[in-house]
C-alpha cells in the first residue's frame, strides 16, 4: 500500500481525454429503480488498494446525478452489484 495512505484513499488524479463515458450495468433481475445512469468520464484517480499489484489501482471519475463519482463511491450509494464500465461515447 502507498505509504501514509489509508485503503480506498485517493492519492492522485489526472484529467480524462474527451469522448469517454461510464456505463452502469446490473445483473439480470436487479431492481434499478432510482439508480441514475452513467455519464461522461472527467478524470482518473489512483486509489490505494492493498489487494492490487503495487498497492493501488486506477479508477475513472465520472459525472452522474449532478456530481462526480468513483466506481467505489457509486456502488456504496446505489449497490455493490452494479458494474461501471468505461467506453467511447457514441
Buried (B, 14 or more C-beta within 10 A) or exposed (E): BBEEBEEEBBBEEEEBEEEBBBEBEBEEEEEBEEBBEBBBBBBBBBBBBEEEEEBBBEBBBBBBEEEBBBBBBBBEBBBEEBEBEBEEEE
